[in-house]
């Protein structure tokens, strides 16, 4: 370990995983930041999207567009199943139902009985094949302006598509929140009864917001699995908690907050790891290398607490958008 | 606003509570007796062994079964041998429940498939009464040396992901259910379910009281449970104190932990006027941080409390360890104690008053902050006891509490948010559903059944089973 870890940290800025987290957080921002829905099951939406994509492309050999469509449809259906019964209940009920539903998904796909389709606890490998087949980039390894950040054609392809999707999602949210539709859902966040008294169907708007954010979560699940294999245990409750940290870091009711939050989250994780390893190698820190993993997550947990307490609007948020404090 | 009961109802409720505990006990005892007769009838009609171990030899690389490997199973029921078939599996019947050591013959293995992972041959397998096809899986790889022992793998040490192993379970694969085997499997599951329900109840009552008095959904409640389990491990596993000292010590430290959390975090935040949803997100942050502090201090591996796996009470197909029985008795006594405190003492009545209507309680001279402090201390101690109990019941790890957190939530939602008695009823139902569901659905899905039930209950009766009807929408 040497100065390379700094390049590793900088590389996080383009990383497809960071893009996936940003995309999922944009979905969460629609739910929590703009509509005020307490969705603790975003990991479930990612799992549903990821599995729908991987199952249709690897096991049933669907074309690429079919798999993407399957991920979108699956996330929509999941949102309807969750939303229709629970959106009429109080906010904290939705949180418990969504977190439970996400765990139900994770435990169900893990079970060996369904492993013909879901791969059981081993997950599914090779979902990126159809995706890489349409890669227009020439074969080879390309560096970024002479830096040590060199990736091959497939690694560049997923980075371009992943961040392209993030940019599209940002644009969509930016436009939506300036539309009449956006004003209604922000109204629901501020005062549901006031919106209802204006003759709006609050329930229908909430369902629409849940579906929209859920579909972004599902697409994030696809971007998440393309550079790696699909593992059911990646979709635990912890993933949702990380997304909340990212959202609150950038600002819960902002368009670009999730992008910046996700980059800061991952760069910080990467830097802490590098610095800790450096300190251990130099003999400055009385730790072993296996202990750096836990320390990073202690930092995440403490950061989440401090953010909510001292800067709940996040880096970009405005105090007036702060419905939940 | 939500909690429990109006004072006039207290006598009726305590009677109800005692009745339900008596009912549980009688179900257990009666059930065991019936189980006994069922066991006798099967024993007389067939001589087949009730237990078996499924040995499965596979290659690490492509998970293909390896045929013609001889397998030896040694343990209480004597020594049995078998040979793996074309799919790499061999089912070895064993006559007695207990711990078995499963060995595969490494000399007979073809060199190209390689040898088992280090320290996995022989494998220890625990077989309980009525368990069939308890898995013992060996992965072979040419990378492994023959007869290799040592080198704890670093798979799980870098960044452990939670929930990886607890739910996976080491359970049985569902055997074809016939009338005889159904009841043979029913009674042990019923008893295990009741015991597990009591365990969840200890933690759920505390979580419910915290919700009732402060409105907080405490996502860090699982860490109170883990803390208790780890303290018990510290005192009895590392220092070597007897359980009778280690368990109360863990409870006292758990209470202190609850006190420290309230004094250090929650009271200052309440004073700042932080809303309930941000406060809930703070509990999530705390839960993440504490979880990994536990990894840092105690390591990522599974820990076990000194415990004897010998059956202590065997009635028919139900076989219980000493700690199962003692734990159940202690849990019932503690729960009755909590009920007495809630109904008969001044502080208990104050707790219920605060849960019912905080402003009114405060106006009538109750020191609300003091009541909340007591609730946190009590919840910490109860959760710690639950943790100790989980440690004895299976094993413990840094994420033990986190893995039962959703079950705790399911229990308090099922019973009616904020009601202590509801939490008890909900927890027992959760325990029963979880274990009885394995009679029909795969063992791996047993965590799913109570969560599905919770969602269904929320749809038809959002206030929970014992919750008072109010506007929840």
Interface residues (C-beta under 8 A of the other chain):
Chain A: X38 X85 X86 X88 X89 X90 X91 X92 X93 X95 X96 X97 X99 X100 X101 X103 X104 X106 X107 X108 X110 X111 X112 X113 X121 X122 X233 X234 X236 X237 X238 X241 X244 X245 X248 X290 X291 X293 X294 X295 X296 X297 X298 X300 X301 X302 X303 X304 X305 X306 X308 X309 X312 X324 X325
Chain B: X63 X154 X157 X158 X159 X160 X161 X162 X163 X164 X167 X168 X217 X269 X272 X274 X275 X276 X277 X278 X280 X281 X282 X284 X285 X286 X287 X288 X289 X290 X291 X292 X293 X295 X296 X300 X402 X406 X409 X410 X413 X417 X442 X444 X445 X447 X448 X451 X452 X454 X455 X458 X459 X462 X472 X473
